[in-house]
Amino acid sequence: MNGKAILDMMGDLDPCIVLDAEPDIVNRKKPVNWKIVGAVAAGVLVFSCVGIGIRQIAKAKKTAYTVYPGNSEWNALGDVESKVAACRIPEEELQEMTDEDLVEAVLEYPFLLDLFTVDDVRACVKWQAENCDALRELIRRGTATELLLAKVKELYIDVHVEGSYDFMKEQRHDALCLILFYAPECRKDLTEEDIDLLKRSSMVKETIEMCGDETV
């Protein structure tokens, strides 16, 4: 991708996701310490890629979400609260979704990668568990830890072993690692071996350095 294409892509990015994650939604108490300049630039690119990735998925199959970053409906929603509300999955649909459908919906959740743009990761994990209906349903079913850990291992192989590096797969891998590591409902079912596996994620390592490894 050339420089102009990247600038054009970033120009279309909805700034509210990157810059307006609402202090009331995610408590920010500590100054950013994650290689500040690079992290901000990477965060902009991450969310631009999220929009592209979800648009590609939406063209290929039906997804749990009718709006996503970058489409006209998303931009028209305006504030973050409206966008969060638009990403809700009706209860009757949740009940009909398989565990595999729910895992995919967690991966596609438009706010998943907010985990990389906040100071208080543990508070953001708590917010994800409360507001991402697919994640909430997996936790309710008692299958969240098992299924998300299996997806982490699958994505790790895709990114690191098979030699077919995919930026979005790496981002989703790291986001799931953070959720498993810091969500009490998931952490309680992890073995020591599982925890050691999650600590290999660069994002988990950096978060431990900032926040420690306790759950919320």
LINZI-V846762 format. One record per residue. N is the residue number from 0. RES is the residue in three letters. PHI is phi in whole degrees, -180 to 180 (999 if undefined). BURIAL is # if it has 9 or more other C-alpha atoms within 8 Angstrom, else .. D_CENTER is the distance of its C-alpha to the mean C-alpha in Angstrom with 1 decimal. Layout:
n = <N	N>
res = <RES	RES>
phi = <PHI	PHI>
burial = <BURIAL	BURIAL>
d_center = <D_CENTER	D_CENTER>
//
This chain:
n = <0	1	2	3	4	5	6	7	8	9	10	11	12	13	14	15	16	17	18	19	20	21	22	23	24	25	26	27	28	29	30	31	32	33	34	35	36	37	38	39	40	41	42	43	44	45	46	47	48	49	50	51	52	53	54	55	56	57	58	59	60	61	62	63	64	65	66	67	68	69	70	71	72	73	74	75	76	77	78	79	80	81	82	83	84	85	86	87	88	89	90	91	92	93	94	95	96	97	98	99	100	101	102	103	104	105	106	107	108	109	110	111	112	113	114	115	116	117	118	119	120	121	122	123	124	125	126	127	128	129	130	131	132	133	134	135	136	137	138	139	140	141	142	143	144	145	146	147	148	149	150	151	152	153	154	155	156	157	158	159	160	161	162	163	164	165	166	167	168	169	170	171	172	173	174	175	176	177	178	179	180	181	182	183	184	185	186	187	188	189	190	191	192	193	194	195	196	197	198	199	200	201	202	203	204	205	206	207	208	209	210	211	212	213	214	215>
res = <MET	ASN	GLY	LYS	ALA	ILE	LEU	ASP	MET	MET	GLY	ASP	LEU	ASP	PRO	CYS	ILE	VAL	LEU	ASP	ALA	GLU	PRO	ASP	ILE	VAL	ASN	ARG	LYS	LYS	PRO	VAL	ASN	TRP	LYS	ILE	VAL	GLY	ALA	VAL	ALA	ALA	GLY	VAL	LEU	VAL	PHE	SER	CYS	VAL	GLY	ILE	GLY	ILE	ARG	GLN	ILE	ALA	LYS	ALA	LYS	LYS	THR	ALA	TYR	THR	VAL	TYR	PRO	GLY	ASN	SER	GLU	TRP	ASN	ALA	LEU	GLY	ASP	VAL	GLU	SER	LYS	VAL	ALA	ALA	CYS	ARG	ILE	PRO	GLU	GLU	GLU	LEU	GLN	GLU	MET	THR	ASP	GLU	ASP	LEU	VAL	GLU	ALA	VAL	LEU	GLU	TYR	PRO	PHE	LEU	LEU	ASP	LEU	PHE	THR	VAL	ASP	ASP	VAL	ARG	ALA	CYS	VAL	LYS	TRP	GLN	ALA	GLU	ASN	CYS	ASP	ALA	LEU	ARG	GLU	LEU	ILE	ARG	ARG	GLY	THR	ALA	THR	GLU	LEU	LEU	LEU	ALA	LYS	VAL	LYS	GLU	LEU	TYR	ILE	ASP	VAL	HIS	VAL	GLU	GLY	SER	TYR	ASP	PHE	MET	LYS	GLU	GLN	ARG	HIS	ASP	ALA	LEU	CYS	LEU	ILE	LEU	PHE	TYR	ALA	PRO	GLU	CYS	ARG	LYS	ASP	LEU	THR	GLU	GLU	ASP	ILE	ASP	LEU	LEU	LYS	ARG	SER	SER	MET	VAL	LYS	GLU	THR	ILE	GLU	MET	CYS	GLY	ASP	GLU	THR	VAL>
phi = <999	-83	-61	-63	-63	-65	-64	-62	-64	-70	-67	-86	-69	-72	-70	-67	-71	-80	-111	-133	-83	63	-55	-71	-84	-126	-74	-104	-121	-110	-68	-61	-135	-100	47	-44	-62	-65	-66	-64	-63	-65	-62	-61	-66	-57	-72	-64	-68	-59	-60	-63	-61	-69	-62	-65	-63	-62	-70	-85	-158	-73	-116	-76	-120	-95	-126	-162	-54	106	-89	-64	-63	-62	-62	-72	-69	84	-81	-63	-59	-66	-70	-61	-62	-70	-95	-70	-107	-55	-57	-65	-70	-58	-66	-87	-78	-75	-59	-65	-61	-67	-61	-63	-68	-64	-64	-88	-56	-59	-103	-57	-85	-59	-57	-93	-117	-109	-86	-101	-64	-63	-66	-70	-62	-61	-63	-60	-65	-89	-112	-85	-62	-66	-66	-60	-70	-62	-64	-62	-75	80	-111	-60	-63	-61	-75	-70	-66	-63	-68	-58	-65	-64	-68	-61	-63	-59	-83	-107	-106	-80	75	-113	-59	-135	-58	-67	-63	-65	-64	-69	-57	-67	-64	-65	-60	-64	-63	-62	-75	-109	-82	-55	-65	-93	-58	-65	-100	-84	-87	-61	-65	-62	-63	-62	-63	-65	-68	-74	-66	-62	-71	-66	-58	-66	-69	-61	-61	-84	-118	84	-111	-74	-82	-64>
burial = <.	.	.	.	.	#	.	.	#	#	.	.	#	#	.	#	#	#	.	.	#	.	.	.	.	#	#	.	.	.	.	.	.	.	.	.	.	.	#	#	.	.	#	#	#	#	#	#	#	#	#	#	#	#	#	.	#	#	.	.	.	.	.	.	#	.	#	#	#	#	.	.	.	#	#	.	.	.	.	#	.	#	#	#	.	#	#	#	#	.	.	.	.	#	.	.	#	.	#	.	.	#	#	.	#	#	.	.	#	#	.	#	#	#	#	.	#	#	#	#	#	#	#	#	#	#	#	#	#	.	#	#	#	#	#	#	#	#	#	.	.	.	#	#	#	.	#	#	#	.	#	#	.	.	#	#	#	#	#	#	.	.	.	.	.	.	.	#	#	#	#	#	#	#	#	#	#	#	#	#	#	#	#	#	.	#	#	.	.	#	.	.	.	.	#	.	.	#	#	.	#	.	.	#	#	#	#	#	.	.	.	.	.	.	#	.>
d_center = <24.0	26.6	26.2	27.1	24.5	21.8	23.3	23.7	20.1	19.1	21.8	20.3	16.9	16.4	16.9	15.8	12.0	12.9	15.9	16.1	13.3	16.3	17.8	18.6	15.0	13.9	17.0	17.6	20.6	20.6	21.1	18.5	19.6	17.2	19.7	19.7	20.8	19.0	15.6	16.2	17.3	14.4	12.0	14.1	14.1	10.4	10.1	13.3	12.3	9.4	12.4	14.6	12.6	12.3	15.9	17.0	15.6	17.2	20.5	20.6	19.9	19.4	15.8	14.9	14.4	17.4	15.9	13.2	13.2	16.5	18.6	21.6	20.7	17.5	19.5	22.3	20.3	20.6	19.0	15.6	17.1	18.4	15.1	13.4	16.7	16.6	13.4	15.2	16.5	20.2	21.4	23.7	21.2	19.0	22.2	22.9	19.7	19.9	17.7	16.7	16.0	13.7	11.7	11.5	10.5	7.5	6.6	7.9	6.6	7.3	5.8	2.1	3.5	6.2	6.1	8.1	10.5	11.8	14.8	14.4	11.4	13.1	13.5	10.0	9.3	12.3	11.3	8.3	11.0	13.4	11.9	9.7	13.0	12.1	10.7	13.8	16.0	15.2	16.0	19.0	20.2	20.0	18.3	14.7	15.6	17.7	15.6	12.3	14.5	16.3	13.3	12.6	16.3	16.3	13.7	15.6	18.8	17.7	16.7	19.4	22.2	22.9	23.1	21.1	18.4	15.5	13.2	10.3	10.9	11.0	7.7	6.1	8.9	8.4	5.0	7.0	9.9	9.1	8.6	11.8	13.6	13.3	13.3	17.1	17.1	15.6	17.3	20.6	20.7	19.9	22.9	23.8	23.3	19.7	19.1	20.8	18.6	15.4	17.3	17.7	14.2	14.9	12.1	13.4	16.9	16.4	15.0	17.9	20.3	19.2	18.8	20.3	19.1	20.0	17.8	17.8>
//
